[in-house]
Amino acid sequence: MTDASQTPPAAARARETVTITLNEPITRGGGNISEITLRKPRTGEMRGLKVEDMFTTDVNTLIVLLPRIATPTLIAADVENLDADDLMEVAGAVKGFFMPPAMKQAIKALSGA
């Protein structure tokens, strides 16, 4: 059994985020979005989606998920119009949220980061 006094409340724990600079900015309302920040989704943000589709970076799943976890908030049309290179980078970030810590450490070690 875990000692609750040693575990910070959920609100106090930082959520994992990744910031991505887009190669091709999203144009909306006369302005451009050149950078988006994705936060690791919580269970409710994955409602109606299959975890395996998120891990395999299914495009239709990303179109639903990204508006739920992106800042600034995106709409499905924004995601549908992303440049293919930007979509692949975003997909990799989403997939990374679901990797176990040991796998993340191994990737860091291999990349020299």
N, C-alpha and C positions, 0 to 999 in steps of 0.2 A: 504494500500500500504506500502511496506517495504522500509525503508530508506537504499538505496544502500551503503551509506557511512559507515553503521554499519555492513554490511555483507561482510566477507572476500571473495576475489575471489576464485573460485573453486580450483585453483592450490594451494592456500595458506591453504586450509582446509586439515587436515590430513585424509587419508583414513583409515578406520578400518582394522586392520590386526590381524591375529592369527598365532602363531608359534606352530608347532606340531613336537614333537620328535617321530620319527617312531620306533616302536618295532622291525621291520625288515627293515633295510636300503635298499634303492634302489641301485643296482649295475649297474653302467654304465661307460663305457670307462675306465675300470681298477680302478675306484674310487667308493666310496660309498656316497650316499646322506642319511644322517641320520636325517635331520631336514628340514622341508619345512615351508615356510611362505605363507599364503594365504591372499589376500587382498579382501576386499568387492568388488564384481563386479560392474562395471558401465553398463549402458544399452547396449552399443555396445558389451561388452564381453558376454552378454546374448543373443545376436542375434541368432535366429534360435532355441532357447530353450523355454520351457514353464516354467513360474515362479512356477507354482504348482508342476512341476517335480523337481525343485530345492528344494522346501520346503519339499517335501516328500522324498527327497534324492534318486531319481531314479538313479540307477547305470549307465545307458547309458548316462544320462545327465551329471553326474559327470565326466565321461570319456571325454566328450567334454569340459566341463567347466574348470576343473582343469588345463589343459595346458595353459589356458588363464589368470589364476589368481595366479599361483604358482611361487614362487621364491625359489630355482633355477627353471628355466623353465623345465617343465616335458613334455613328449610326451605321446600320448595315451597308448602306450605299457607300460610305467612306471605305469600309473594308473591301467591298466588292471592286472598288476602283484603285486599290493599292497597286503600286508597281510590283511585278512578280518578285524582284529581288527583295523589296521591303517585306512582302508577305512571307518569304522564306526566312528572313531574319526574325520576324515576329513569331513565326511558327516554331523556330528553334528556341526562342525565349520561353514560349508556353511549354514546350516539351521539357525544357530544363527545370521548370517548376516541379515536375513529377519525378525527377531523378533522385535516387537515394543519396544521402550525403557522401557515402563512400565513392559513388560514381562521379559526383561533382569534384571531389578531391583528386581522383585519378585523372580527370580531364584537365584540371588546373596544373597538375604535376607534368602532364605530357605537353601542355602548351607553354609551360614556363611562366605562368602567371602567378 
